[in-house]
């Protein structure tokens, strides 16, 4: 009973660590960074009166700061997921959060449990570091999932803008202003970089490599080829939007199929009761000449057995 209570305390402290990280994150950077806001973070920063250059510098810093800090010991294990999650915490701030949460977890274990000092120290470090890693992984998975959902609609929005006569850079700006985060701010950064002279194909390729998504690589390649060889970009992007949407449906159906196969496999692994015997499989009983009753399986109870006369052959 004591062990079960202590495990419950460990679990509650771990959940408290996750809640503290999320609360601190929203408090420092605002609700627009939670990926649930209708207005993307870039537009909100511009509406607050910040200069366009300052917004671009801040967003680019957040997008690349974690991969630049891969030289910090043990941080390289978290840097890639933190970059894909676009965590606004700097690497040093994220490490400081781990330390503070480990200390708070140690205090909670000291008050709530009677474990030995080495056990509490190791458990507090595991809770602090593991809680932050779990939080970062959850943020990265949610952000990548939202980008996959938003990308087909964003490409179709660019197609409609191109068909009414807008240039491709203007189509990028329309996506940046109409699509919520995370894709809205990403395309907003691309629009600002192109306005300052960067090649749009290189900007899209950099986005695809930073996020690590194959569909964005398709978009970057299509735009680059159209820039070099010409052609109807609207038709190319319309076909690409259909391909991306089909890939999303395939991934969704494959995930649902894997869940169904796992559940069916679990059901098939359960022991099943023996099937009831059919009438034909029941033991047919007949009487021997000696008067003994013997059971013979798979015989037809409706046929009579001819008895051999005694003394014959």
C-alpha positions as CSV (number, residue, x, y, z in Angstrom):
1,X,0.0,0.0,0.0
2,X,2.9,2.4,0.8
3,X,4.5,1.7,-2.6
4,X,1.3,2.4,-4.4
5,X,0.9,5.7,-2.6
6,X,4.5,6.8,-3.5
7,X,4.0,5.9,-7.1
8,X,0.8,8.0,-7.2
9,X,2.8,10.9,-5.7
10,X,5.5,10.5,-8.4
11,X,2.8,10.6,-11.1
12,X,1.1,13.6,-9.7
13,X,4.4,15.5,-9.4
14,X,5.2,14.6,-13.0
15,X,1.9,15.9,-14.2
16,X,2.4,19.1,-12.1
17,X,5.8,19.6,-13.9
18,X,4.1,19.4,-17.3
19,X,1.4,21.9,-16.2
20,X,4.1,24.3,-14.8
21,X,6.1,24.2,-18.0
22,X,3.0,25.0,-20.2
23,X,1.8,27.7,-17.8
24,X,5.2,29.4,-17.7
25,X,5.5,29.2,-21.5
26,X,2.1,30.8,-22.1
27,X,2.7,33.5,-19.4
28,X,6.0,34.6,-21.0
29,X,5.1,34.5,-24.7
30,X,1.4,35.0,-24.8
31,X,-1.5,32.8,-25.9
32,X,-0.8,33.3,-29.6
33,X,2.1,30.9,-29.2
34,X,-0.2,28.0,-28.1
35,X,-1.1,27.1,-31.7
36,X,-4.8,27.5,-30.9
37,X,-5.1,31.2,-31.7
38,X,-7.0,32.3,-34.8
39,X,-4.5,35.1,-35.5
40,X,-0.9,33.8,-36.1
41,X,1.9,35.1,-33.9
42,X,3.6,37.1,-36.5
43,X,0.4,39.2,-37.2
44,X,-0.1,39.7,-33.5
45,X,3.4,41.0,-33.0
46,X,2.9,43.4,-35.9
47,X,-0.4,44.6,-34.4
48,X,1.4,45.4,-31.2
49,X,3.4,48.0,-33.0
50,X,6.7,46.1,-33.5
51,X,8.7,46.9,-36.6
52,X,8.7,44.4,-39.4
53,X,12.4,44.0,-39.1
54,X,12.2,43.2,-35.4
55,X,9.5,40.6,-36.0
56,X,11.5,38.9,-38.7
57,X,14.6,38.9,-36.5
58,X,12.7,37.5,-33.5
59,X,11.0,34.7,-35.5
60,X,14.1,33.7,-37.3
61,X,16.0,33.5,-34.1
62,X,13.4,31.3,-32.5
63,X,13.4,29.0,-35.6
64,X,17.2,28.4,-35.6
65,X,18.4,28.9,-32.1
66,X,18.1,25.3,-31.0
67,X,20.1,23.7,-33.8
68,X,22.9,26.2,-33.2
69,X,23.1,25.0,-29.6
70,X,23.8,21.4,-30.5
71,X,27.3,21.8,-29.0
72,X,25.9,22.0,-25.5
73,X,26.4,18.6,-23.8
74,X,23.3,16.4,-23.8
75,X,21.3,19.2,-25.4
76,X,21.8,17.7,-28.9
77,X,19.3,15.0,-28.0
78,X,16.6,17.6,-27.6
79,X,17.7,20.2,-30.1
80,X,16.1,18.7,-33.2
81,X,12.7,18.2,-31.5
82,X,12.8,21.6,-30.0
83,X,13.5,23.2,-33.4
84,X,10.6,21.3,-35.0
85,X,8.4,22.4,-32.1
86,X,9.7,26.0,-32.6
87,X,10.1,26.4,-28.9
88,X,10.5,30.1,-28.0
89,X,12.6,29.3,-25.0
90,X,16.3,29.8,-25.6
91,X,18.4,26.7,-25.0
92,X,19.8,28.2,-21.8
93,X,16.3,29.0,-20.6
94,X,15.1,25.5,-21.4
95,X,18.0,24.1,-19.4
96,X,17.3,26.5,-16.5
97,X,13.6,25.3,-16.6
98,X,14.8,21.7,-16.2
99,X,17.0,22.6,-13.2
100,X,14.2,24.6,-11.5
101,X,11.6,21.8,-12.0
102,X,14.1,19.2,-10.8
103,X,14.5,21.2,-7.6
104,X,10.7,21.6,-7.2
105,X,10.3,17.9,-7.8
106,X,12.9,17.1,-5.1
107,X,11.0,19.3,-2.6
108,X,7.8,17.6,-3.5
109,X,9.3,14.1,-3.1
110,X,10.8,15.1,0.2
111,X,7.5,16.3,1.6
112,X,5.3,13.5,0.1
113,X,7.5,10.4,0.3
114,X,9.9,8.7,2.7
115,X,12.4,7.5,0.0
116,X,16.1,7.7,0.6
117,X,18.1,10.8,-0.4
118,X,19.8,9.2,-3.5
119,X,16.4,7.9,-4.7
120,X,14.8,11.3,-4.3
121,X,17.7,13.0,-6.1
122,X,17.6,10.6,-9.1
123,X,13.8,10.7,-9.3
124,X,13.7,14.5,-9.2
125,X,16.2,14.8,-12.0
126,X,14.3,12.2,-14.0
127,X,11.0,14.1,-13.5
128,X,12.5,17.5,-14.3
129,X,14.4,16.5,-17.4
130,X,11.8,13.9,-18.5
131,X,9.0,16.3,-18.0
132,X,10.5,19.0,-20.2
133,X,11.5,16.4,-22.9
134,X,7.9,15.0,-22.9
135,X,6.5,18.5,-23.2
136,X,8.8,19.4,-26.1
137,X,8.0,16.1,-27.9
138,X,4.3,16.8,-27.5
139,X,4.7,20.3,-28.9
140,X,6.7,19.0,-31.9
141,X,4.1,16.3,-32.7
142,X,1.2,18.7,-32.5
143,X,2.9,21.3,-34.6
144,X,4.0,18.9,-37.3
145,X,0.5,17.5,-37.4
146,X,-1.0,20.9,-37.8
147,X,1.4,21.8,-40.6
148,X,0.4,18.6,-42.4
149,X,-3.3,19.5,-42.1
150,X,-2.9,23.1,-43.1
151,X,-0.5,22.6,-46.1
152,X,-3.1,21.4,-48.7
153,X,-5.5,24.3,-47.9
154,X,-2.6,26.7,-48.1
155,X,-1.5,25.4,-51.5
156,X,-5.0,25.6,-52.8
157,X,-5.3,29.2,-51.5
158,X,-2.1,30.0,-53.5
159,X,-3.6,28.4,-56.6
160,X,-6.8,30.6,-56.3
161,X,-4.6,33.7,-55.8
162,X,-2.5,32.8,-58.9
163,X,-5.6,32.2,-61.1
164,X,-7.1,35.6,-60.3
165,X,-3.8,37.3,-61.4
166,X,-1.7,37.7,-58.3
167,X,2.0,37.1,-58.5
168,X,3.4,34.2,-56.4
169,X,4.9,36.5,-53.8
170,X,1.5,38.1,-53.2
171,X,0.0,34.5,-52.9
172,X,2.6,33.8,-50.2
173,X,1.5,37.0,-48.4
174,X,-2.1,36.0,-48.6
175,X,-1.3,32.6,-47.0
176,X,0.7,34.4,-44.3
177,X,-2.3,36.7,-43.4
178,X,-5.1,34.1,-43.8
179,X,-3.8,30.9,-42.4
180,X,-3.3,30.5,-38.6
181,X,-0.2,29.2,-36.9
182,X,2.0,27.3,-37.3
183,X,2.0,27.6,-41.1
184,X,0.9,31.2,-41.2
185,X,4.0,32.5,-39.4
186,X,6.3,30.3,-41.4
187,X,5.0,31.7,-44.7
188,X,5.1,35.2,-43.2
189,X,8.8,34.8,-42.5
190,X,9.2,33.6,-46.1
191,X,7.3,36.6,-47.4
192,X,9.5,39.0,-45.4
193,X,12.7,37.3,-46.5
194,X,11.7,37.5,-50.2
195,X,10.9,41.1,-49.7
196,X,14.4,41.7,-48.6
197,X,15.9,39.9,-51.6
198,X,16.1,36.2,-50.8
199,X,15.2,33.6,-53.4
200,X,11.8,32.2,-52.8
201,X,12.8,28.7,-53.8
202,X,15.7,28.7,-51.3
203,X,13.4,30.0,-48.5
204,X,10.9,27.2,-49.2
205,X,13.7,24.6,-49.2
206,X,15.0,26.0,-45.9
207,X,11.5,25.7,-44.4
208,X,11.2,22.1,-45.6
209,X,14.6,21.1,-44.2
210,X,14.0,22.8,-40.9
211,X,10.6,21.1,-40.4
212,X,11.7,17.9,-42.0
213,X,8.5,17.3,-44.1
214,X,8.5,15.7,-47.5
215,X,5.4,17.6,-48.8
216,X,7.1,20.9,-48.2
217,X,10.1,19.6,-50.2
218,X,7.7,18.8,-53.1
219,X,6.5,22.4,-52.9
220,X,10.0,23.8,-52.9
221,X,11.0,21.7,-55.9
222,X,7.9,22.6,-57.9
223,X,8.5,26.3,-57.4
224,X,12.2,26.0,-58.2
225,X,11.6,24.1,-61.4
226,X,8.9,26.6,-62.5
227,X,11.4,29.5,-61.9
228,X,14.0,27.9,-64.0
229,X,11.9,26.4,-66.9
230,X,8.7,28.4,-66.7
231,X,5.2,27.0,-67.1
232,X,1.8,27.4,-65.5
233,X,2.5,27.4,-61.8
234,X,-1.1,27.5,-60.8
235,X,-1.8,24.1,-62.6
236,X,1.4,22.6,-61.1
237,X,0.4,23.7,-57.6
238,X,-3.2,22.5,-58.1
239,X,-1.9,19.0,-58.9
240,X,0.5,19.2,-56.0
241,X,-2.3,20.1,-53.6
242,X,-4.2,17.0,-54.7
243,X,-1.1,14.8,-54.2
244,X,-0.5,16.3,-50.7
245,X,-4.2,15.8,-49.7
246,X,-4.1,12.2,-51.0
247,X,-0.9,11.5,-49.0
248,X,-2.6,13.0,-45.8
249,X,-5.6,10.7,-46.4
250,X,-3.3,7.7,-46.9
251,X,-1.4,8.5,-43.7
252,X,-4.7,8.8,-41.8
253,X,-6.1,5.6,-43.2
254,X,-2.9,3.7,-42.5
255,X,-2.9,5.0,-38.9
256,X,-6.5,3.9,-38.5
257,X,-5.8,0.6,-40.1
258,X,-2.8,0.0,-37.7
259,X,-5.1,0.7,-34.7
260,X,-7.7,-1.7,-36.0
261,X,-5.2,-4.4,-36.7
262,X,-3.7,-4.0,-33.3
263,X,-7.1,-4.2,-31.6
264,X,-8.1,-7.2,-33.7
265,X,-4.8,-8.9,-32.9
266,X,-5.4,-8.4,-29.2
267,X,-8.9,-9.9,-29.6
268,X,-7.5,-12.9,-31.5
269,X,-4.9,-13.5,-28.8
270,X,-7.7,-14.0,-26.2
271,X,-8.5,-17.7,-25.5
272,X,-11.7,-18.7,-27.2
273,X,-14.1,-21.2,-25.9
274,X,-14.4,-24.5,-27.8
275,X,-16.9,-24.6,-30.6
276,X,-20.0,-26.6,-29.9
277,X,-20.0,-30.0,-31.6
278,X,-22.4,-30.5,-34.5
279,X,-24.9,-33.2,-34.6
280,X,-22.8,-35.1,-37.1
281,X,-19.7,-34.9,-34.8
282,X,-21.5,-36.3,-31.8
283,X,-20.7,-39.8,-30.7
284,X,-23.1,-42.2,-32.1
285,X,-23.9,-45.0,-29.7
286,X,-24.8,-48.5,-30.8
287,X,-25.2,-51.8,-29.0
288,X,-22.8,-54.7,-29.4
289,X,-24.1,-58.3,-29.5
290,X,-22.5,-58.9,-26.1
291,X,-24.8,-56.3,-24.6
292,X,-22.0,-53.7,-24.0
293,X,-22.6,-50.1,-25.1
294,X,-19.6,-48.5,-27.0
295,X,-19.3,-45.0,-28.3
296,X,-18.0,-44.7,-31.9
297,X,-17.4,-41.2,-33.2
298,X,-18.4,-39.8,-36.6
299,X,-20.8,-42.7,-37.3
300,X,-24.3,-42.2,-38.6
301,X,-26.8,-42.9,-35.9
302,X,-29.6,-43.5,-38.4
303,X,-27.9,-46.7,-39.9
304,X,-28.1,-50.1,-38.3
305,X,-25.0,-52.1,-37.9
306,X,-25.3,-55.6,-39.3
307,X,-24.1,-58.1,-36.8
308,X,-22.0,-61.0,-37.9
309,X,-23.3,-64.5,-37.0
310,X,-21.4,-66.3,-34.4
311,X,-19.0,-68.9,-35.6
312,X,-18.9,-67.5,-39.1
313,X,-15.5,-67.3,-40.9
